[in-house]
Amino acid sequence: MPVQTSRHPQSYDPGTPGRMPPVIPTQPGPGGRGPGAGGAKKRTKRKDPLWAKLTVIFGAVLMMTSGVAIVGSKAVIGQATSGIAQRNLLGDAGKTEAEGGNSLDGPIDMLLLGVDARERWAKDDVRSDTIIILHIPASHDQAYLISIPRDTEAQIPANPKSGYKGGVDKINAAFFHGAQNGGGWEGGAQLMAKTIKSMTGISFDGAAIINFGGFKSVIDALGTVRICVSHEVKSHHMSMVDGKPMWNADAKKTGKAYTPVVHKKGCREMEGWEALDYARQRYGLPNSDYDRQQNQQQLIKAMAKKATDKGMLTNPLKLNQLIKAAGKAFILDTGGVPIADFIYTLKGVSGNDLVTLRTNGGTYSPNSDGSKESLNELSMQMFRAVKNDKLADFVVANPGVLSTRK
């Protein structure tokens, strides 16, 4: 499908350059736009940016770059972007003209929403349990991932399109409420983006809905990813039958003996099914959803590193397989900016430049009645640093926000 060039892709019916950041401290090991009132800002056209060096950093948005030359140019980019579904995922939570509009010259903020949907589930019966803000400073040489806990208490705005009147709920419910009455995943993402903007003040340049089930084919195209398991955990979802992994429900139907999949502590190469199953776990982990957040960030970084290693992106056949798999794994909104321009702008960022951060010190932070979570003051300072493009300074001053995953 052609890439849309308006500020946002049309809805569909579902039936200032910054400073160089200071050096980031080494991460510890285990244990340790919607149009604004003034309209969109015009961008200066580049001369054939499609000859630029191109790579794909997987997991987050699969469209950042890190300086690996690829055979071809316009034909490669055209093929790479043609299968990626573009939707209006931001609604009015995109950056206004005063915030830079759809210019990519300054800092770039994207909202990444992970859903773990099954084919049999209705599109309006899904919550987004994975909520990640991707921040790239104006220097375009670093990238940060910050997860928002799924149980965070949020004031979800009214949404006339879906009939939701607004109210206080867990933040993952924003996606559900926006998806009602035909809103679908597009409506869910728009209400989630609006909720997060209201909570943190952060406006977005783009967004992506990532179907974690679709990640399996991406990892399979990569071959494997290297994951370091910090805490042994028994799978809540999968079992082994005759040496093969199966969903628990399917395993029971075989009538054969089955045993739960157990993810042992240590570092190893994981196939797609294993990496995804590990990233899904929260039961049995010391910090439950906070450990899952770090594990999902770890998976994103592992995919990014693998995608930029060992000539993956210089092999046209492998690249084509990778892009096809990616196109089935996520839905994208680049705010009307051509995907190729996003890729070109982020050519200085590699998988090794992804910094993963924790909210609430990586542990549960209950609200007053214990039914939901609250974001502590340090976490709110972190979001303000994102908004003001001072996150590098904040991390140097507060190294405890760094993820403990390798």
Wavefront OBJ file of the C-alpha trace (Angstrom):
o trace
v 0.000 0.000 0.000
v 1.345 3.483 -0.774
v 2.719 5.616 2.018
v 0.368 8.433 2.908
v 1.849 11.908 2.915
v -0.802 13.892 4.763
v -0.189 14.815 8.429
v -1.871 11.568 9.404
v -3.071 8.652 7.358
v -6.797 8.842 6.839
v -8.996 6.948 9.252
v -10.399 3.731 7.964
v -13.479 1.754 8.685
v -12.450 -1.583 10.244
v -15.396 -3.932 8.822
v 15.546 23.348 17.175
v 18.441 21.003 16.726
v 19.580 20.033 20.239
v 22.838 19.657 22.023
v 24.887 16.504 22.054
v 23.884 14.506 25.133
v 26.429 13.642 27.802
v 27.818 10.136 27.901
v 25.335 7.648 29.321
v 26.718 5.457 32.122
v 27.039 1.762 31.400
v 23.874 -0.123 32.278
v 24.258 -2.464 35.256
v 23.996 -6.194 34.815
v 21.391 -8.450 36.422
v 20.899 -7.639 40.082
v 22.053 -4.230 39.973
v 0.839 14.663 15.103
v -2.250 15.462 15.300
v -2.474 18.816 13.576
v -2.273 21.751 15.941
v -4.187 24.974 15.827
v -1.641 26.416 13.416
v -1.343 23.379 11.183
v 1.670 21.258 10.376
v 5.142 22.661 9.913
v 6.589 22.245 6.426
v 9.692 20.159 5.986
v 12.525 20.877 3.590
v 12.832 18.170 0.958
v 16.068 16.230 0.896
v 17.848 15.335 -2.339
v 17.245 11.648 -2.890
v 17.664 10.547 0.766
v 16.939 6.995 -0.370
v 20.617 6.563 -1.264
v 21.410 7.073 2.415
v 22.834 4.321 4.557
v 19.962 2.232 5.838
v 19.365 -0.284 8.561
v 16.320 -1.450 10.427
v 16.290 -1.434 14.221
v 13.717 -3.999 15.180
v 11.279 -4.235 18.027
v 10.417 -0.645 18.647
v 9.479 0.584 15.191
v 11.727 -1.301 12.779
v 12.647 1.816 10.922
v 15.669 3.398 12.554
v 19.139 3.295 11.019
v 22.755 2.594 11.979
v 25.055 3.010 9.022
v 24.935 -0.314 7.150
v 24.885 0.069 3.371
v 22.131 -1.761 1.527
v 21.964 -2.642 -2.149
v 19.418 -0.513 -3.991
v 17.633 2.648 -2.951
v 14.183 3.738 -4.001
v 13.170 0.249 -5.037
v 14.334 -1.192 -1.719
v 12.622 1.482 0.365
v 9.456 1.281 -1.705
v 9.268 -2.458 -1.250
v 10.093 -2.179 2.440
v 7.348 0.313 3.176
v 4.626 -0.927 0.844
v 3.476 -3.721 3.147
v 3.368 -1.660 6.336
v -0.155 -0.654 7.326
v -0.442 3.085 8.015
v -3.244 4.388 10.202
v -4.009 7.498 12.225
v -2.949 6.254 15.652
v -2.317 9.620 17.313
v -5.492 11.608 16.721
v -4.907 14.999 18.322
v -1.971 13.824 20.475
v 0.559 14.622 17.740
v 2.988 17.502 18.039
v 1.576 20.930 17.292
v 3.381 23.441 15.085
v 4.692 25.144 18.233
v 6.214 21.789 19.254
v 7.827 21.222 15.867
v 4.897 19.885 13.882
v 5.952 17.065 11.584
v 9.549 18.286 11.303
v 12.122 15.658 12.226
v 14.879 18.189 12.900
v 14.363 18.172 16.675
v 13.721 15.433 19.236
v 11.491 12.562 18.129
v 8.976 10.863 20.419
v 7.018 7.780 19.460
v 4.359 5.815 21.283
v 4.727 2.039 21.017
v 1.742 -0.072 22.035
v 2.057 -3.821 22.330
v -1.005 -6.025 22.058
v -1.011 -9.775 22.507
v -4.104 -10.464 20.432
v -5.277 -13.848 19.231
v -7.143 -14.274 15.948
v -10.290 -15.360 17.745
v -10.441 -12.192 19.828
v -12.669 -9.301 18.786
v -10.879 -6.077 17.840
v -12.781 -4.153 20.514
v -11.872 -6.600 23.302
v -8.143 -5.934 23.559
v -6.110 -3.938 26.078
v -2.612 -2.641 25.468
v -0.556 -4.080 28.312
v 2.731 -2.944 26.778
v 3.092 0.829 26.689
v 6.497 2.230 25.721
v 7.656 5.751 24.918
v 10.566 5.849 22.466
v 12.547 9.092 22.819
v 15.281 10.161 20.415
v 17.047 13.429 21.334
v 17.563 16.180 18.805
v 21.129 14.950 18.259
v 19.616 11.760 16.733
v 22.456 9.593 18.074
v 20.746 7.825 20.969
v 17.393 6.181 21.670
v 15.597 5.575 24.959
v 12.771 3.189 25.832
v 10.551 3.976 28.832
v 7.716 1.640 29.835
v 4.532 2.827 31.539
v 3.094 0.194 33.920
v -0.187 -1.301 32.676
v -1.902 -0.757 36.053
v -1.028 2.935 36.337
v -3.986 5.016 37.534
v -4.996 7.407 34.773
v -7.652 9.978 34.074
v -8.852 8.746 30.694
v -10.467 11.571 28.686
v -13.968 11.309 27.282
v -14.106 9.873 23.788
v -17.337 10.702 21.936
v -16.366 8.517 18.964
v -16.534 5.350 21.045
v -19.169 6.582 23.475
v -16.799 6.598 26.459
v -17.656 9.345 28.960
v -14.247 9.502 30.591
v -13.120 8.469 34.050
v -10.360 7.069 36.241
v -9.140 3.585 35.324
v -5.970 1.576 34.775
v -4.131 3.097 31.839
v -4.269 -0.082 29.742
v -8.065 0.342 29.666
v -7.681 3.476 27.513
v -7.037 1.270 24.490
v -10.120 -0.812 25.273
v -12.400 2.212 25.700
v -11.177 3.826 22.483
v -11.725 0.634 20.506
v -15.437 0.345 21.328
v -18.307 0.969 18.880
v -16.203 0.534 15.759
v -13.168 2.447 16.950
v -10.961 -0.604 16.546
v -7.263 -0.579 17.264
v -6.939 2.831 15.615
v -9.413 4.359 18.058
v -7.779 2.522 20.941
v -4.369 3.958 20.105
v -5.753 7.474 19.721
v -7.355 7.434 23.170
v -4.211 5.936 24.698
v -2.048 8.652 23.119
v -4.422 11.350 24.368
v -4.377 9.863 27.869
v -0.583 9.756 28.006
v -0.261 13.292 26.650
v -2.639 14.507 29.359
v -0.686 12.627 32.038
v 2.892 13.448 30.979
v 2.650 16.458 28.678
v 4.449 14.523 25.925
v 3.194 14.935 22.362
v 4.182 12.436 19.708
v 5.755 12.353 16.262
v 4.482 8.884 15.537
v 3.092 5.662 16.949
v 3.073 1.944 16.329
v 0.838 -0.908 17.420
v 2.942 -4.032 17.730
v 1.249 -7.410 17.742
v 3.623 -9.496 19.848
v 2.326 -12.617 18.183
v 3.617 -11.240 14.886
v 7.065 -10.837 16.372
v 7.644 -14.574 16.070
v 7.952 -14.371 12.291
v 10.295 -11.371 12.643
v 12.590 -13.270 15.015
v 12.376 -16.330 12.792
v 13.556 -14.154 9.895
v 16.428 -12.981 12.095
v 17.147 -16.598 13.029
v 17.445 -16.234 16.802
v 17.989 -13.486 19.368
v 20.341 -13.554 22.337
v 18.482 -13.173 25.632
v 19.894 -13.248 29.160
v 17.303 -14.638 31.592
v 17.692 -12.902 34.958
v 15.195 -14.985 36.937
v 14.089 -18.533 36.241
v 10.377 -18.549 35.465
v 7.811 -21.175 34.528
v 5.664 -20.265 31.549
v 2.068 -19.374 32.300
v 1.142 -19.912 28.653
v 3.079 -22.739 27.010
v 3.943 -26.404 27.568
v 6.133 -28.988 25.891
v 4.503 -31.996 24.198
v 6.817 -34.609 22.674
v 9.584 -32.018 22.756
v 7.556 -29.379 20.919
v 6.185 -26.105 22.386
v 2.411 -25.666 22.359
v -0.140 -23.322 23.882
v -1.476 -24.852 27.103
v -4.989 -25.172 25.698
v -3.691 -27.012 22.626
v -1.427 -29.207 24.727
v -4.388 -30.381 26.798
v -6.301 -31.310 23.657
v -3.603 -33.734 22.517
v -4.317 -36.079 25.421
v -0.568 -36.599 25.773
v 1.704 -35.856 28.714
v 2.914 -32.284 28.814
v 5.199 -30.212 31.003
v 5.363 -26.420 31.408
v 8.036 -24.522 29.508
v 10.645 -23.296 32.001
v 12.949 -20.403 31.162
v 16.223 -21.145 32.953
v 18.533 -18.433 34.217
v 21.432 -17.602 31.898
v 22.254 -16.209 28.448
v 21.461 -18.063 25.225
v 20.134 -17.772 21.700
v 16.347 -18.074 21.602
v 14.049 -18.951 18.741
v 11.011 -16.774 18.135
v 8.518 -18.794 20.175
v 10.836 -18.980 23.197
v 11.837 -15.317 23.198
v 8.212 -14.209 22.910
v 7.010 -16.594 25.596
v 9.694 -15.338 27.962
v 8.788 -11.710 27.231
v 5.131 -12.461 28.020
v 5.734 -13.748 31.559
v 4.925 -11.770 34.693
v 3.611 -14.401 37.087
v 6.411 -15.948 39.099
v 8.806 -13.028 38.621
v 9.969 -11.017 41.684
v 8.581 -7.721 40.386
v 5.793 -9.074 38.207
v 4.867 -6.598 35.437
v 8.000 -4.503 36.077
v 10.186 -7.497 35.285
v 8.059 -8.148 32.212
v 8.560 -4.530 31.106
v 12.326 -4.930 31.337
v 12.207 -8.284 29.561
v 10.193 -6.791 26.707
v 12.621 -3.891 26.410
v 15.435 -6.437 26.448
v 13.777 -8.327 23.579
v 13.406 -5.133 21.555
v 17.080 -4.343 22.030
v 18.121 -7.915 21.203
v 16.140 -7.767 17.952
v 17.681 -4.414 17.122
v 21.204 -5.699 17.688
v 20.607 -8.880 15.696
v 19.115 -6.930 12.795
v 22.271 -4.851 12.484
v 24.738 -7.734 12.929
v 26.373 -10.241 10.596
v 25.352 -8.697 7.299
v 21.626 -9.182 7.821
v 20.840 -5.884 6.150
v 23.309 -6.207 3.296
v 21.665 -9.403 2.047
v 18.699 -8.418 -0.150
v 16.985 -11.798 0.323
v 17.242 -11.714 4.108
v 16.201 -8.068 4.158
v 13.143 -8.821 2.057
v 12.113 -11.648 4.413
v 12.651 -9.392 7.398
v 10.600 -6.545 5.964
v 7.722 -8.832 4.985
v 7.608 -10.247 8.506
v 7.724 -6.753 9.992
v 4.856 -5.592 7.820
v 2.646 -8.245 9.382
v 3.750 -7.487 12.934
v 2.761 -3.853 13.353
v 0.623 -0.893 12.299
v 2.365 2.456 11.949
v 1.692 6.186 12.088
v 4.586 8.456 11.132
v 2.526 11.617 11.281
v 2.389 11.884 7.509
v 6.173 11.909 7.179
v 7.339 9.331 4.603
v 8.855 6.300 6.297
v 11.998 6.747 4.201
v 12.520 10.175 5.767
v 12.205 8.658 9.238
v 14.821 6.067 8.308
v 17.187 8.654 6.869
v 16.838 10.973 9.857
v 17.700 8.197 12.310
v 20.657 6.773 10.413
v 22.994 7.492 13.349
v 21.180 5.224 15.817
v 22.051 1.556 16.192
v 20.859 -1.304 18.350
v 23.724 -0.653 20.759
v 22.475 2.909 21.212
v 19.157 1.813 22.729
v 19.006 2.733 26.428
v 16.259 1.029 28.429
v 14.821 2.832 31.454
v 12.596 1.901 34.419
v 9.725 3.771 36.024
v 9.094 3.596 39.795
v 12.510 2.070 40.402
v 11.337 -1.123 38.746
v 8.942 -2.144 41.499
v 5.225 -1.974 42.246
v 4.043 1.437 43.471
v 0.436 1.195 44.730
v -1.906 4.164 44.850
v -3.791 5.218 47.978
v -6.313 2.358 47.938
v -3.932 -0.248 46.510
v -6.115 -1.048 43.493
v -3.875 0.651 40.928
v -0.404 2.135 40.639
v 0.913 5.669 40.772
v 3.939 7.085 39.020
v 6.354 8.403 41.631
v 7.862 11.882 41.478
v 11.145 10.664 39.993
v 9.250 8.981 37.162
v 7.282 12.158 36.488
v 10.581 14.084 36.402
v 11.798 11.583 33.825
v 8.776 12.267 31.607
v 9.335 16.013 31.965
v 12.933 15.441 30.869
v 11.599 13.659 27.781
v 9.295 16.557 26.982
v 12.127 19.087 27.406
v 14.692 16.894 25.571
v 16.936 16.701 28.635
v 16.684 12.973 29.239
v 20.432 12.322 28.895
v 21.168 14.791 31.693
v 18.434 13.224 33.814
v 19.828 9.696 33.386
v 23.343 10.806 34.315
v 21.944 12.425 37.471
v 19.688 9.444 38.242
v 21.459 6.245 37.078
v 19.029 4.145 39.133
v 16.446 4.495 36.345
v 18.579 2.333 34.039
v 17.266 -1.154 33.371
v 19.089 -4.020 35.077
v 18.853 -6.212 31.964
v 21.833 -6.776 29.696
l 1 2 3 4 5 6 7 8 9 10 11 12 13 14 15
l 16 17 18 19 20 21 22 23 24 25 26 27 28 29 30 31 32
l 33 34 35 36 37 38 39 40 41 42 43 44 45 46 47 48 49 50 51 52 53 54 55 56 57 58 59 60 61 62 63 64 65 66 67 68 69 70 71 72 73 74 75 76 77 78 79 80 81 82 83 84 85 86 87 88 89 90 91 92 93 94 95 96 97 98 99 100 101 102 103 104 105 106 107 108 109 110 111 112 113 114 115 116 117 118 119 120 121 122 123 124 125 126 127 128 129 130 131 132 133 134 135 136 137 138 139 140 141 142 143 144 145 146 147 148 149 150 151 152 153 154 155 156 157 158 159 160 161 162 163 164 165 166 167 168 169 170 171 172 173 174 175 176 177 178 179 180 181 182 183 184 185 186 187 188 189 190 191 192 193 194 195 196 197 198 199 200 201 202 203 204 205 206 207 208 209 210 211 212 213 214 215 216 217 218 219 220 221 222 223 224 225 226 227 228 229 230 231 232 233 234 235 236 237 238 239 240 241 242 243 244 245 246 247 248 249 250 251 252 253 254 255 256 257 258 259 260 261 262 263 264 265 266 267 268 269 270 271 272 273 274 275 276 277 278 279 280 281 282 283 284 285 286 287 288 289 290 291 292 293 294 295 296 297 298 299 300 301 302 303 304 305 306 307 308 309 310 311 312 313 314 315 316 317 318 319 320 321 322 323 324 325 326 327 328 329 330 331 332 333 334 335 336 337 338 339 340 341 342 343 344 345 346 347 348 349 350 351 352 353 354 355 356 357 358 359 360 361 362 363 364 365 366 367 368 369 370 371 372 373 374 375 376 377 378 379 380 381 382 383 384 385 386 387 388 389 390 391 392 393 394 395 396 397 398 399 400 401 402 403 404 405 406
